[in-house]
Amino acid sequence: MGFEKKSENKCFGGRQLVLAHDSAETGTPMELAVYLPPQAETGKVPMLWYLSGLTCTWENVTAKAGAQRWCAEHGLAFVAPDTSPRGEGVPDDPDGAYDFGLAAGFYVDATEEPFAKNYRMYSYLTKELPGLLAGELPLDMERQGITGHSMGGHGALTIGMRHPDRFRSLSAFAPIVAPSQVPWGEKALGGYLGDDQATWAEHDATALVASRGWHGDILIDQGDADNFLVEQLRPEIFEAACKEAGVPLSLRMQPGYDHSYYFISSFIGDHVAWHAERLRG
Ligand SMILES: N[C@@H](CCC(=O)N[C@@H](CS)C(=O)NCC(=O)O)C(=O)O
């Protein structure tokens, strides 16, 4: 099934699209934003996936990060999916908390009830959505990079490392790097995958870099004034695991920056340029 175009706006010479479609994986309608740079008018362009954090839809990064300017300059498409299934009948956190359920899908396929039917963000992003995009838009699927913020940084690192043939470049903003060891991750992986922590390892960037490594280098930007740094993000755990695995990590601690899109908009240009360099040719 194809996309319904919800909106199209000219932006830095390219086109900012918002698309909707029915997902077979989540069993719900899904929305996403795709920026096509001017270069996409004349041929296929490489693409950068951006996975968003808790409480977000495609809209936060699309409206706040300013990625379009840099993507136009480098000729990169920018794909921003939603963070969970939504709609009638989709179960949420029983207490309505922001860190589980709606807008908090954690990029896994849930095995626990009542979430297993709809919360299939991993398969949605690794199987269904790439196929749909490839069929409908001028995207060069041989040249894909992935990044994300916070929960989306966790998604980018884990999906990237599990699909090294698909992704050539990998970066993140303030990612959750060790979900098995921090409260956000323990709640989400426990709630979606159950108590057997053996099943969590394939969704834990620190465990994955140890078990699978990564074929390239990784860029992470992290604000040192981020409220979530000490309890939830803990980049030093991933830094140690990368060192042990021999994976080159550039972890840039950015003084005075917090967790917000003011931080992301300050460094998104660096990330787009970094991916563009690795997706060239
Ligand atoms: N709502 C949470 C914070 C959630 C949060 O910071 N979400 C980040 C991603 S983890 C975000 O990008 N929020 C949306 C925005 O800033 O536009 C709180 O108040 O503690």
The ligand as a Tripos MOL2 file, in Angstrom:
@<TRIPOS>MOLECULE
LIG
   20    19     1     0     0
SMALL
NO_CHARGES

@<TRIPOS>ATOM
      1 N1          8.6500   15.0160   29.1090 N.3       1 LIG1
      2 C1          9.8700   14.5980   29.7360 C.3       1 LIG1
      3 C2         11.0380   14.8510   28.8640 C.3       1 LIG1
      4 C3         10.9120   14.2250   27.5470 C.3       1 LIG1
      5 C4         11.9820   14.7150   26.6320 C.2       1 LIG1
      6 O1         12.9190   15.4250   26.9970 O.2       1 LIG1
      7 N2         11.8400   14.3260   25.4050 N.am      1 LIG1
      8 C5         12.8470   14.6380   24.4580 C.3       1 LIG1
      9 C6         13.3230   13.3430   23.8680 C.3       1 LIG1
     10 S1         13.8680   12.2120   25.1230 S.3       1 LIG1
     11 C7         12.2760   15.5030   23.3680 C.2       1 LIG1
     12 O2         12.8410   15.5660   22.2990 O.2       1 LIG1
     13 N3         11.1450   16.1660   23.5970 N.am      1 LIG1
     14 C8         10.4290   16.8910   22.5700 C.3       1 LIG1
     15 C9         10.9010   18.2620   22.2050 C.2       1 LIG1
     16 O3         11.7640   18.8260   22.8970 O.co2     1 LIG1
     17 O4         10.4110   18.7950   21.1780 O.co2     1 LIG1
     18 C10        10.0730   15.3380   31.0130 C.2       1 LIG1
     19 O5          9.3930   16.3350   31.1770 O.co2     1 LIG1
     20 O6         10.9140   14.9320   31.8060 O.co2     1 LIG1
@<TRIPOS>BOND
     1     1     2 1
     2     2     3 1
     3     2    18 1
     4     3     4 1
     5     4     5 1
     6     5     6 2
     7     5     7 1
     8     7     8 1
     9     8     9 1
    10     8    11 1
    11     9    10 1
    12    11    12 2
    13    11    13 1
    14    13    14 1
    15    14    15 1
    16    15    16 2
    17    15    17 1
    18    18    19 2
    19    18    20 1
@<TRIPOS>SUBSTRUCTURE
     1 LIG1         1 GROUP 0 **** ****
